[in-house]
Amino acid sequence: VSAVRLEMTDDNPIGLIGDVVFAKGNIVVADYERAKSITVYDWDGHYLNSISGVGQGPREYVYTRYISTTPDGSFVTITDPQKLMTFDVDGSFIGSVKLPFWNFGTEWLGGETYVQTRSSGLDIGKEGYRPCIVASTPDGDIRFSGIPTDQTEKFNWSFMYYFRKFHQQLFYMPAFNDTIFTIDAKGVTPCYYLDIKRNGTITTEDKVDNDTFREKLKSLSAYFNDDFIDCKDYVLLSLSESEVKWNRFAIYAKDRKETFYCTGRFFKDGRYRFICNLYNSAQWFYYKDNIFGIAVPAYDVLFYKQEMYALCQSDEKLKAE
């Protein structure tokens, strides 16, 4: 376990890290909720510069919940609901593309193809069909679409995560599902079937309205909440449980195509207890091979400082029981 302390100055306060991406050997951090900023650091955590900012200008974002990188990983992309902006890591503006559909996450697939997502579905002009995924050109020529939304006027539950990208492969996770999909220029393809059953499954009938769905969740011992990391040999999954105050995790073994669950005894060791709290307040991110990171909020650093320092100074490996 190792840690990188991000330098904070008057120019780059960080309230809650929502996303972390890597570009040109630098760490790019997005604080969507509080500072509403996108900042860049070197590998020692030194603050370098900010990228864009909130505003009405052509190089600013009114609102964003998603940052990523270009297909080659060189430049940073920022999704505004109706445009995708590209920046160099030094903050230099590269370009902007106006998007045909109001969305909360956009990825450039190369050429003139941009894939957009929105949990409530994208309005493509077809009555009764609002797909969560639409790939199109900037002028609205649709290349493909998929994953019809489950949301209605009476049912609007969802999660905050949209796309996830690891080692330049784009993934999508429908809310309250146990299948992870990949997306490329050819379309949407099932990738990992997690088979998270435990104590029942969620069906379409459970999504009739919010009250019915809330009662169904109370009967489930665990369900996939859309957050995961695709590592070299396994997929690390975040699970929500109605009777537990923190999120547990599971590991999907790629070679066995099987999901293994953390029993919870792991968290009884005080040195690791801070991790269970992070699951509710911080983003995970992929680093390389079988290594992942957790963006730790400042208040968790202060509260669990001794436990974290002890882990960072030891060679002990964390293992889920």
SERO-4910 file (N, C-alpha, C, O; in steps of 0.05 Angstrom, whole numbers):
BEGIN
 pado doro    nc1    nc2    nc3   cac1   cac2   cac3    cc1    cc2    cc3    oc1    oc2    oc3
  Val    A     17    -24      0      0      0      0     18     25      0     36     27     16
  Ser    A     12     44    -18     27     69    -18      7     92    -21    -16     87    -28
  Ala    A     16    116    -15     -2    139    -15     11    162    -29     35    166    -27
  Val    A     -5    178    -42      4    203    -54    -13    226    -42    -37    226    -45
  Arg    A      0    244    -28    -14    266    -16    -16    289    -36      4    299    -46
  Leu    A    -41    297    -43    -45    318    -63    -42    345    -49    -55    351    -30
  Glu    A    -25    361    -61    -20    388    -50    -45    406    -55    -56    406    -77
  Met    A    -53    420    -35    -76    439    -37    -67    467    -31    -53    472    -11
  Thr    A    -74    486    -48    -68    514    -44    -94    530    -45   -116    518    -48
  Asp    A    -92    556    -44   -116    573    -47   -128    570    -75   -152    576    -79
  Asp    A   -111    562    -94   -121    560   -122   -133    533   -128   -147    530   -149
  Asn    A   -129    513   -111   -140    486   -118   -151    471    -93   -141    449    -87
  Pro    A   -170    482    -79   -182    467    -57   -197    442    -68   -209    443    -89
  Ile    A   -195    420    -53   -209    395    -61   -228    388    -38   -220    384    -15
  Gly    A   -254    387    -44   -273    379    -24   -279    349    -24   -278    337     -3
  Leu    A   -285    338    -47   -291    309    -50   -283    300    -77   -295    309    -97
  Ile    A   -264    282    -79   -255    272   -105   -276    254   -117   -285    234   -105
  Gly    A   -284    260   -141   -305    245   -155   -293    227   -177   -306    207   -184
  Asp    A   -270    234   -187   -258    219   -209   -228    224   -210   -219    245   -203
  Val    A   -214    204   -220   -185    206   -224   -178    193   -250   -185    170   -255
  Val    A   -163    207   -268   -153    196   -293   -124    203   -295   -114    220   -281
  Phe    A   -110    189   -313    -81    193   -316    -76    201   -345    -87    189   -364
  Ala    A    -60    222   -349    -54    231   -376    -25    243   -377    -18    260   -361
  Lys    A     -9    233   -395     18    242   -399     34    241   -372     49    260   -366
  Gly    A     30    220   -357     45    217   -333     36    235   -310     51    237   -290
  Asn    A     13    247   -312      3    264   -290    -24    253   -279    -37    237   -292
  Ile    A    -31    262   -256    -56    254   -243    -76    277   -246    -71    300   -239
  Val    A    -99    270   -258   -120    290   -262   -143    284   -244   -154    261   -245
  Val    A   -151    303   -227   -171    299   -206   -195    317   -211   -193    340   -217
  Ala    A   -219    305   -210   -244    320   -213   -259    320   -186   -264    299   -174
  Asp    A   -267    344   -177   -284    348   -154   -310    359   -165   -313    383   -169
  Tyr    A   -330    341   -169   -355    348   -182   -374    363   -162   -389    381   -171
  Glu    A   -373    356   -137   -393    364   -118   -387    391   -104   -405    407   -101
  Arg    A   -363    395    -95   -357    417    -77   -341    439    -91   -352    461    -96
  Ala    A   -316    434    -97   -300    454   -111   -308    458   -140   -304    479   -152
  Lys    A   -321    436   -151   -329    437   -180   -305    444   -197   -307    461   -215
  Ser    A   -283    430   -192   -258    436   -206   -245    411   -218   -252    389   -210
  Ile    A   -227    416   -237   -211    394   -248   -182    403   -246   -175    423   -259
  Thr    A   -166    389   -231   -139    398   -225   -118    376   -232   -125    352   -233
  Val    A    -93    384   -237    -72    366   -247    -49    367   -227    -41    387   -216
  Tyr    A    -38    342   -222    -15    339   -203      6    321   -215     -1    304   -233
  Asp    A     30    324   -207     51    305   -215     50    280   -197     33    279   -179
  Trp    A     68    261   -201     66    236   -186     74    239   -157     70    221   -141
  Asp    A     86    262   -150     92    267   -122     69    282   -108     71    289    -84
  Gly    A     48    288   -123     25    302   -112     26    332   -113      9    346   -102
  His    A     47    343   -126     50    372   -128     29    383   -148     26    373   -170
  Tyr    A     15    404   -140     -5    417   -157      9    431   -180     28    446   -177
  Leu    A     -1    425   -204     10    437   -229     -8    459   -240      1    482   -245
  Asn    A    -33    453   -245    -51    472   -257    -80    462   -256    -85    439   -250
  Ser    A    -98    479   -262   -127    472   -265   -133    469   -295   -119    480   -312
  Ile    A   -155    456   -301   -165    453   -328   -194    464   -329   -211    454   -315
  Ser    A   -198    484   -346   -224    495   -350   -236    505   -324   -221    511   -305
  Gly    A   -263    508   -322   -276    517   -298   -306    521   -304   -314    520   -327
  Val    A   -321    527   -283   -350    531   -286   -355    558   -299   -343    578   -291
  Gly    A   -373    558   -319   -380    584   -332   -396    579   -357   -403    556   -363
  Gln    A   -403    600   -370   -419    599   -395   -402    601   -420   -413    600   -442
  Gly    A   -376    604   -417   -359    608   -441   -355    583   -457   -362    561   -448
  Pro    A   -345    585   -482   -341    562   -499   -320    542   -489   -320    519   -498
  Arg    A   -303    551   -471   -282    533   -460   -287    526   -431   -270    517   -417
  Glu    A   -312    531   -422   -320    525   -394   -344    506   -394   -357    501   -415
  Tyr    A   -349    494   -371   -371    475   -368   -392    487   -349   -385    497   -327
  Val    A   -417    485   -356   -439    493   -338   -442    473   -316   -446    480   -293
  Tyr    A   -439    448   -323   -442    426   -304   -427    402   -315   -429    397   -340
  Thr    A   -413    387   -299   -401    362   -308   -401    341   -287   -398    347   -263
  Arg    A   -405    316   -295   -403    293   -277   -384    272   -289   -382    250   -279
  Tyr    A   -369    279   -310   -353    259   -323   -329    271   -337   -332    288   -354
  Ile    A   -305    261   -331   -281    267   -346   -269    241   -355   -274    220   -344
  Ser    A   -253    243   -376   -240    219   -387   -215    227   -402   -205    249   -398
  Thr    A   -206    210   -420   -183    216   -437   -190    209   -466   -208    193   -470
  Thr    A   -175    220   -484   -179    212   -512   -170    183   -516   -157    172   -499
  Pro    A   -178    171   -539   -172    142   -543   -142    135   -539   -137    112   -530
  Asp    A   -124    153   -545    -95    146   -541    -85    153   -513    -62    149   -507
  Gly    A   -103    164   -496    -96    171   -468    -80    196   -465    -69    201   -443
  Ser    A    -76    212   -486    -59    235   -485    -72    260   -474    -59    276   -460
  Phe    A    -98    264   -480   -111    289   -472   -135    283   -454   -146    261   -454
  Val    A   -144    304   -440   -166    302   -421   -192    311   -435   -191    332   -448
  Thr    A   -214    296   -432   -239    305   -442   -259    311   -419   -258    297   -399
  Ile    A   -275    331   -423   -294    339   -403   -322    340   -415   -326    353   -436
  Thr    A   -341    326   -403   -368    325   -413   -385    347   -400   -388    347   -376
  Asp    A   -394    366   -417   -416    384   -409   -441    372   -421   -439    357   -441
  Pro    A   -465    376   -411   -488    362   -421   -492    363   -451   -504    345   -463
  Gln    A   -482    384   -465   -486    385   -494   -461    391   -510   -462    400   -533
  Lys    A   -437    386   -497   -413    389   -512   -391    372   -499   -392    367   -475
  Leu    A   -371    365   -515   -347    351   -505   -323    368   -511   -317    374   -534
  Met    A   -309    375   -489   -285    392   -492   -260    375   -488   -260    357   -472
  Thr    A   -239    382   -502   -213    368   -500   -192    388   -492   -189    410   -504
  Phe    A   -175    380   -472   -154    397   -462   -128    382   -460   -128    357   -456
  Asp    A   -105    395   -462    -80    384   -455    -78    385   -425    -92    400   -412
  Val    A    -60    369   -413    -58    368   -384    -47    395   -372    -51    399   -348
  Asp    A    -35    411   -389    -26    437   -379    -49    458   -379    -44    481   -372
  Gly    A    -73    449   -386    -96    467   -386   -102    480   -413   -122    494   -416
  Ser    A    -84    475   -433    -89    486   -460   -113    474   -473   -117    450   -472
  Phe    A   -129    491   -485   -154    483   -498   -147    471   -525   -133    483   -541
  Ile    A   -157    446   -531   -152    433   -556   -175    437   -575   -171    443   -599
  Gly    A   -199    433   -566   -223    435   -583   -248    428   -568   -248    418   -546
  Ser    A   -271    432   -582   -297    427   -570   -316    416   -592   -315    426   -615
  Val    A   -333    397   -585   -352    386   -604   -380    389   -592   -385    380   -569
  Lys    A   -398    401   -606   -426    403   -597   -440    376   -601   -437    364   -622
  Leu    A   -454    367   -580   -466    341   -580   -496    343   -587   -509    362   -579
  Pro    A   -507    323   -601   -535    324   -610   -555    318   -588   -579    324   -590
  Phe    A   -546    304   -566   -565    295   -546   -556    305   -518   -532    305   -512
  Trp    A   -575    312   -502   -569    321   -474   -560    296   -459   -576    277   -456
  Asn    A   -536    296   -448   -525    272   -435   -508    280   -411   -503    303   -406
  Phe    A   -500    259   -395   -484    263   -372   -457    249   -374   -441    249   -355
  Gly    A   -451    237   -397   -425    224   -401   -420    219   -431   -437    208   -444
  Thr    A   -397    228   -441   -391    225   -469   -363    214   -472   -344    224   -459
  Glu    A   -359    195   -491   -333    186   -498   -329    188   -528   -348    182   -544
  Trp    A   -306    196   -536   -299    197   -565   -288    170   -573   -268    161   -561
  Leu    A   -301    157   -592   -292    130   -601   -272    132   -624   -262    111   -633
  Gly    A   -267    156   -633   -249    159   -656   -265    168   -681   -289    163   -683
  Gly    A   -252    182   -699   -265    192   -722   -287    212   -715   -283    230   -700
  Glu    A   -311    208   -726   -334    225   -721   -354    212   -702   -377    221   -701
  Thr    A   -346    191   -688   -365    176   -671   -361    183   -642   -339    180   -631
  Tyr    A   -383    192   -629   -383    198   -601   -405    182   -587   -428    183   -597
  Val    A   -399    168   -566   -420    153   -552   -428    168   -527   -411    178   -511
  Gln    A   -454    171   -523   -465    188   -501   -483    170   -484   -495    151   -493
  Thr    A   -486    178   -458   -503    162   -440   -518    180   -421   -510    202   -415
  Arg    A   -541    170   -413   -558    183   -393   -576    162   -382   -589    147   -396
  Ser    A   -577    160   -355   -592    138   -342   -622    140   -348   -635    119   -349
  Ser    A   -633    164   -352   -662    166   -358   -667    163   -388   -690    165   -397
  Gly    A   -647    157   -403   -650    153   -432   -646    178   -448   -649    200   -438
  Leu    A   -638    174   -473   -633    196   -492   -656    197   -512   -664    177   -523
  Asp    A   -665    221   -516   -688    225   -534   -678    226   -563   -667    246   -572
  Ile    A   -682    204   -577   -673    203   -605   -696    204   -625   -693    199   -648
  Gly    A   -720    212   -614   -743    216   -632   -759    192   -638   -776    193   -656
  Lys    A   -755    170   -623   -771    145   -627   -789    142   -603   -780    138   -581
  Glu    A   -815    143   -608   -835    140   -586   -833    113   -573   -832     92   -586
  Gly    A   -832    113   -546   -830     89   -531   -803     77   -529   -799     55   -517
  Tyr    A   -782     90   -540   -755     79   -539   -735    101   -531   -730    119   -547
  Arg    A   -725     99   -507   -705    118   -498   -680    102   -489   -679     93   -466
  Pro    A   -660     99   -507   -637     83   -500   -618     98   -481   -616    123   -482
  Cys    A   -604     84   -463   -584     96   -445   -558    101   -460   -542    117   -451
  Ile    A   -554     87   -482   -529     89   -498   -536     97   -526   -553     84   -539
  Val    A   -523    118   -537   -526    126   -565   -499    134   -575   -486    152   -564
  Ala    A   -491    122   -597   -466    130   -611   -475    144   -636   -490    134   -652
  Ser    A   -464    168   -640   -472    184   -664   -450    203   -672   -429    205   -659
  Thr    A   -454    215   -695   -437    237   -704   -446    263   -691   -469    263   -680
  Pro    A   -431    284   -692   -439    309   -680   -465    320   -692   -480    335   -678
  Asp    A   -471    314   -717   -495    324   -729   -520    306   -724   -541    311   -735
  Gly    A   -516    285   -707   -539    269   -699   -544    244   -716   -564    230   -712
  Asp    A   -525    236   -733   -528    212   -749   -521    188   -730   -498    185   -722
  Ile    A   -541    172   -723   -538    151   -702   -524    127   -715   -533    116   -735
  Arg    A   -503    118   -702   -488     94   -711   -499     69   -698   -502     49   -711
  Phe    A   -505     71   -672   -519     49   -658   -530     60   -631   -522     81   -622
  Ser    A   -548     45   -619   -559     51   -593   -565     26   -578   -565      4   -590
  Gly    A   -570     28   -552   -575      4   -536   -582      9   -507   -580     32   -498
  Ile    A   -589    -12   -493   -596    -11   -464   -620      8   -459   -615     31   -450
  Pro    A   -644      0   -466   -668     18   -460   -669     25   -431   -664      8   -414
  Thr    A   -676     50   -425   -678     58   -397   -701     44   -383   -722     39   -395
  Asp    A   -698     39   -356   -719     29   -340   -735     51   -327   -756     46   -314
  Gln    A   -726     75   -329   -739     97   -314   -765    106   -327   -768    107   -352
  Thr    A   -784    112   -310   -810    123   -318   -817    146   -300   -801    155   -284
  Glu    A   -842    157   -303   -851    178   -286   -853    169   -257   -850    186   -238
  Lys    A   -857    143   -252   -860    133   -225   -835    119   -214   -833    115   -190
  Phe    A   -817    113   -232   -792     99   -223   -768    115   -235   -765    116   -259
  Asn    A   -752    126   -217   -728    141   -226   -703    135   -210   -685    153   -208
  Trp    A   -701    111   -199   -677    104   -185   -654     99   -204   -658     89   -226
  Ser    A   -630    107   -196   -606    102   -212   -582    105   -195   -584    109   -170
  Phe    A   -558    103   -207   -533    107   -193   -517    130   -207   -525    137   -230
  Met    A   -496    140   -195   -482    162   -206   -462    154   -228   -453    171   -243
  Tyr    A   -455    129   -230   -435    121   -248   -446    116   -276   -469    106   -279
  Tyr    A   -431    123   -296   -441    120   -324   -421    102   -338   -424     78   -337
  Phe    A   -403    114   -353   -382     98   -365   -359     94   -345   -355    110   -327
  Arg    A   -344     72   -349   -318     69   -336   -299     60   -358   -306     45   -376
  Lys    A   -275     70   -356   -255     63   -376   -229     54   -363   -218     68   -346
  Phe    A   -220     30   -370   -196     18   -359   -179      8   -383   -189     -4   -402
  His    A   -153     14   -381   -134      7   -402   -146     13   -430   -144     -4   -448
  Gln    A   -158     36   -432   -170     46   -457   -193     30   -468   -201     33   -491
  Gln    A   -204     12   -452   -229     -3   -459   -252     10   -444   -251     15   -420
  Leu    A   -273     17   -459   -296     30   -448   -317     10   -439   -323     -9   -453
  Phe    A   -327     14   -414   -347     -4   -402   -373     12   -396   -372     36   -392
  Tyr    A   -395     -3   -394   -420      9   -386   -434    -11   -367   -434    -35   -372
  Met    A   -447      0   -346   -460    -17   -326   -489     -6   -322   -492     14   -309
  Pro    A   -509    -20   -333   -537    -11   -327   -543    -12   -297   -533    -30   -283
  Ala    A   -559      6   -288   -565      7   -259   -580    -18   -251   -597    -28   -265
  Phe    A   -573    -28   -227   -586    -52   -215   -586    -76   -234   -607    -88   -239
  Asn    A   -563    -81   -244   -559   -103   -263   -535   -119   -254   -521   -110   -236
  Asp    A   -531   -143   -265   -506   -157   -257   -491   -166   -282   -477   -186   -282
  Thr    A   -494   -150   -304   -478   -155   -328   -463   -129   -335   -475   -108   -335
  Ile    A   -437   -131   -340   -421   -109   -348   -416   -111   -378   -409   -132   -388
  Phe    A   -420    -89   -392   -418    -88   -422   -393    -72   -430   -384    -54   -416
  Thr    A   -382    -79   -453   -362    -63   -466   -374    -48   -490   -394    -57   -501
  Ile    A   -362    -26   -496   -371     -9   -518   -347     -2   -536   -326      6   -526
  Asp    A   -351     -6   -562   -331      3   -582   -346     13   -606   -370     15   -605
  Ala    A   -332     18   -628   -344     30   -651   -365     11   -664   -381     19   -680
  Lys    A   -364    -15   -657   -382    -35   -668   -408    -37   -653   -428    -46   -664
  Gly    A   -409    -29   -628   -433    -30   -612   -429    -37   -583   -407    -34   -572
  Val    A   -450    -47   -570   -450    -54   -542   -450    -84   -539   -467    -98   -551
  Thr    A   -431    -95   -524   -428   -124   -522   -426   -133   -493   -410   -121   -477
  Pro    A   -441   -154   -484   -438   -164   -457   -410   -174   -452   -398   -188   -470
  Cys    A   -398   -168   -429   -371   -176   -424   -369   -194   -400   -358   -217   -402
  Tyr    A   -378   -185   -376   -377   -201   -352   -405   -205   -341   -420   -186   -336
  Tyr    A   -413   -231   -337   -438   -237   -323   -431   -245   -295   -418   -265   -290
  Leu    A   -439   -228   -276   -430   -230   -248   -446   -250   -232   -435   -261   -212
  Asp    A   -470   -256   -239   -487   -275   -225   -489   -269   -196   -484   -286   -179
  Ile    A   -496   -244   -189   -499   -236   -161   -528   -242   -152   -546   -226   -157
  Lys    A   -532   -264   -140   -559   -273   -132   -562   -270   -102   -581   -257    -92
  Arg    A   -544   -282    -87   -546   -281    -58   -574   -287    -48   -582   -310    -44
  Asn    A   -590   -266    -43   -616   -270    -31   -638   -259    -49   -655   -243    -41
  Gly    A   -638   -268    -74   -658   -259    -94   -646   -240   -114   -624   -230   -110
  Thr    A   -661   -234   -135   -651   -216   -156   -672   -194   -161   -695   -197   -153
  Ile    A   -664   -173   -174   -682   -151   -181   -692   -157   -209   -677   -162   -228
  Thr    A   -718   -155   -213   -730   -160   -239   -744   -134   -249   -747   -115   -234
  Thr    A   -753   -135   -274   -766   -112   -286   -792   -105   -270   -798    -82   -267
  Glu    A   -806   -125   -260   -830   -121   -245   -825   -105   -220   -843    -91   -210
  Asp    A   -802   -107   -208   -795    -92   -184   -792    -62   -188   -791    -47   -169
  Lys    A   -790    -54   -214   -784    -27   -220   -810    -11   -229   -808      8   -243
  Val    A   -833    -21   -220   -858     -8   -227   -859     20   -216   -867     39   -230
  Asp    A   -852     23   -190   -851     50   -178   -830     50   -156   -819     29   -149
  Asn    A   -823     74   -146   -802     76   -126   -807     62   -100   -789     50    -89
  Asp    A   -832     62    -91   -839     49    -65   -836     19    -67   -825      6    -49
  Thr    A   -846      7    -89   -843    -22    -93   -814    -30    -94   -806    -50    -82
  Phe    A   -799    -14   -108   -770    -20   -112   -755    -18    -85   -738    -34    -79
  Arg    A   -762      2    -69   -749      6    -43   -754    -18    -25   -735    -26    -11
  Glu    A   -778    -28    -25   -784    -52     -9   -768    -76    -19   -760    -93     -3
  Lys    A   -765    -79    -45   -750   -101    -56   -721   -100    -47   -710   -121    -40
  Leu    A   -709    -77    -47   -681    -74    -39   -677    -83    -10   -656    -94     -4
  Lys    A   -697    -79      7   -694    -87     35   -692   -117     38   -681   -127     58
  Ser    A   -701   -132     19   -700   -162     21   -675   -173      9   -670   -198     11
  Leu    A   -659   -157     -4   -634   -167    -17   -611   -164      2   -608   -144     16
  Ser    A   -594   -185      4   -571   -183     21   -548   -169      7   -530   -159     20
  Ala    A   -548   -168    -20   -527   -154    -34   -536   -149    -63   -549   -166    -75
  Tyr    A   -528   -126    -74   -532   -121   -102   -510   -103   -113   -499    -87    -99
  Phe    A   -504   -107   -138   -483    -92   -152   -492    -63   -155   -514    -58   -166
  Asn    A   -475    -44   -146   -483    -16   -148   -469      0   -170   -466     24   -168
  Asp    A   -459    -14   -190   -448     -3   -214   -419      5   -212   -406     11   -233
  Asp    A   -407      5   -189   -379     14   -186   -361    -10   -187   -365    -30   -173
  Phe    A   -341    -10   -204   -322    -33   -207   -296    -23   -219   -294     -1   -230
  Ile    A   -276    -41   -217   -250    -36   -230   -243    -61   -245   -243    -83   -234
  Asp    A   -236    -58   -270   -227    -81   -287   -197    -82   -286   -183    -67   -299
  Cys    A   -187   -102   -271   -158   -105   -268   -149   -128   -287   -164   -138   -303
  Lys    A   -123   -135   -286   -112   -154   -304   -125   -182   -301   -133   -194   -321
  Asp    A   -127   -192   -277   -136   -219   -272   -163   -221   -259   -175   -242   -257
  Tyr    A   -174   -198   -249   -199   -199   -235   -214   -172   -238   -202   -153   -248
  Val    A   -239   -173   -230   -255   -148   -230   -264   -143   -201   -276   -160   -189
  Leu    A   -257   -120   -191   -264   -113   -163   -291    -99   -164   -294    -79   -178
  Leu    A   -311   -109   -149   -338   -100   -150   -346    -87   -123   -339    -98   -102
  Ser    A   -361    -66   -124   -372    -54   -100   -401    -63    -98   -417    -61   -117
  Leu    A   -409    -73    -74   -436    -83    -70   -450    -66    -48   -437    -59    -28
  Ser    A   -475    -61    -52   -491    -48    -31   -508    -68    -17   -517    -88    -29
  Glu    A   -513    -64      8   -529    -82     24   -548    -65     42   -539    -46     55
  Ser    A   -573    -72     42   -593    -55     55   -590    -54     85   -597    -34     98
  Glu    A   -578    -75     97   -576    -76    126   -548    -69    137   -543    -73    160
  Val    A   -531    -60    119   -503    -54    127   -497    -25    120   -505    -15     99
  Lys    A   -484    -10    138   -480     18    135   -457     24    115   -455     46    105
  Trp    A   -440      4    109   -419      8     90   -423    -11     67   -438    -30     69
  Asn    A   -409     -6     45   -410    -24     22   -388    -44     24   -365    -38     29
  Arg    A   -395    -69     19   -375    -90     18   -366    -93    -11   -376    -79    -29
  Phe    A   -347   -111    -15   -338   -115    -42   -337   -145    -49   -338   -162    -32
  Ala    A   -335   -150    -75   -333   -177    -85   -311   -177   -107   -304   -156   -117
  Ile    A   -302   -200   -113   -281   -203   -134   -291   -223   -155   -297   -246   -148
  Tyr    A   -292   -214   -180   -299   -232   -202   -273   -242   -214   -257   -227   -224
  Ala    A   -268   -269   -212   -244   -281   -223   -247   -286   -252   -265   -302   -260
  Lys    A   -232   -274   -269   -235   -277   -298   -230   -305   -308   -244   -315   -325
  Asp    A   -210   -319   -296   -203   -345   -306   -225   -366   -298   -230   -385   -313
  Arg    A   -238   -362   -275   -259   -380   -267   -287   -371   -274   -306   -386   -271
  Lys    A   -290   -345   -282   -316   -333   -288   -335   -337   -264   -358   -346   -268
  Glu    A   -325   -330   -241   -340   -334   -216   -336   -310   -198   -314   -299   -197
  Thr    A   -356   -303   -182   -355   -281   -164   -352   -290   -135   -366   -308   -126
  Phe    A   -332   -279   -121   -327   -286    -93   -333   -261    -76   -326   -239    -83
  Tyr    A   -345   -265    -52   -355   -244    -36   -337   -240    -11   -326   -259      0
  Cys    A   -333   -215     -3   -320   -209     22   -340   -214     45   -363   -205     43
  Thr    A   -332   -229     65   -351   -236     86   -356   -214    106   -376   -214    121
  Gly    A   -338   -194    107   -341   -172    126   -323   -174    150   -318   -154    164
  Arg    A   -312   -198    156   -293   -201    178   -267   -185    173   -253   -178    191
  Phe    A   -262   -180    148   -239   -165    139   -239   -137    153   -217   -127    160
  Phe    A   -262   -126    158   -264    -99    168   -261    -98    199   -259    -76    210
  Lys    A   -260   -120    212   -257   -120    241   -229   -113    250   -225   -105    273
  Asp    A   -210   -116    232   -183   -107    238   -181    -77    236   -186    -66    214
  Gly    A   -175    -63    257   -175    -34    258   -157    -21    238   -162      2    230
  Arg    A   -136    -34    229   -118    -22    210   -131    -19    183   -124     -1    167
  Tyr    A   -152    -35    177   -165    -34    151   -192    -22    152   -205    -18    131
  Arg    A   -201    -14    176   -229     -6    179   -236     19    163   -259     23    155
  Phe    A   -215     36    158   -221     61    143   -231     55    115   -245     72    104
  Ile    A   -224     32    104   -232     26     76   -262     24     73   -273     33     54
  Cys    A   -276     11     93   -304      8     91   -319     35     90   -340     37     78
  Asn    A   -307     55    103   -320     81    103   -315     95     76   -332    111     67
  Leu    A   -293     89     63   -287    102     37   -306     94     16   -311    109     -3
  Tyr    A   -317     70     17   -334     60     -4   -358     78     -8   -369     80    -30
  Asn    A   -367     92     13   -390    109     11   -383    138      3   -401    153     -3
  Ser    A   -358    145      3   -351    173     -1   -329    178    -21   -322    201    -26
  Ala    A   -318    157    -34   -296    162    -52   -296    143    -76   -307    121    -75
  Gln    A   -284    153    -97   -282    138   -122   -258    119   -122   -237    125   -111
  Trp    A   -262     96   -134   -240     78   -139   -229     85   -166   -243     97   -183
  Phe    A   -204     78   -171   -193     82   -198   -172     61   -204   -159     51   -186
  Tyr    A   -169     55   -229   -150     34   -238   -122     47   -241   -120     70   -251
  Tyr    A   -102     33   -232    -75     42   -236    -60     26   -257    -55     36   -279
  Lys    A    -54      1   -252    -42    -16   -272    -44    -45   -262    -46    -50   -238
  Asp    A    -44    -64   -281    -44    -93   -275    -66    -99   -255    -90    -96   -261
  Asn    A    -58   -109   -231    -77   -116   -210    -77    -96   -187    -83   -103   -164
  Ile    A    -69    -71   -193    -67    -50   -173    -89    -29   -177    -93    -20   -199
  Phe    A   -103    -22   -156   -123     -1   -158   -118     19   -136   -103     15   -117
  Gly    A   -132     42   -138   -129     63   -119   -155     72   -108   -176     67   -120
  Ile    A   -155     85    -85   -179     96    -72   -173    126    -67   -153    133    -54
  Ala    A   -190    143    -77   -187    172    -72   -198    177    -43   -222    176    -39
  Val    A   -180    184    -25   -187    187      3   -194    216     10   -177    233      6
  Pro    A   -218    222     19   -225    249     28   -207    258     51   -198    242     66
  Ala    A   -204    285     54   -187    296     75   -196    288    103   -179    282    120
  Tyr    A   -222    287    107   -231    281    134   -226    252    141   -222    246    165
  Asp    A   -225    234    121   -218    206    127   -188    204    132   -179    188    149
  Val    A   -172    220    118   -143    220    123   -137    227    152   -121    215    165
  Leu    A   -151    248    161   -146    257    189   -155    237    209   -141    232    229
  Phe    A   -179    225    204   -191    207    224   -175    180    225   -172    169    247
  Tyr    A   -166    170    202   -153    144    201   -123    147    195   -111    129    184
  Lys    A   -112    170    202    -84    175    194    -65    154    203    -49    144    187
  Gln    A    -66    146    228    -47    126    239    -49     99    225    -29     86    218
  Glu    A    -75     90    219    -79     65    205    -67     66    177    -55     47    168
  Met    A    -71     89    163    -61     91    136    -31     92    136    -19     78    119
  Tyr    A    -19    107    153     10    108    154     22     81    159     43     73    148
  Ala    A      9     66    177     20     39    184     19     21    160     38      5    155
  Leu    A     -3     22    144     -5      5    120     16     14     99     28     -4     87
  Cys    A     19     40     96     38     49     75     67     43     82     84     42     64
  Gln    A     73     38    107    100     32    115    105      2    118    128     -6    125
  Ser    A     85    -14    112     89    -43    114     87    -56     87     79    -44     67
  Asp    A     95    -81     86     94    -97     61     70   -115     61     67   -131     43
  Glu    A     53   -113     81     31   -132     83     10   -126     61      5   -103     54
  Lys    A      0   -147     49    -19   -145     27    -48   -148     39    -52   -164     57
  Leu    A    -66   -132     28    -94   -134     36   -107   -157     21   -105   -160     -3
  Lys    A   -121   -174     36   -135   -197     24   -163   -199     35   -167   -197     60
  Ala    A   -183   -202     17   -210   -206     26   -214   -235     34   -204   -253     21
  Glu    A   -228   -239     56   -232   -267     65   -253   -280     47   -260   -303     51
***
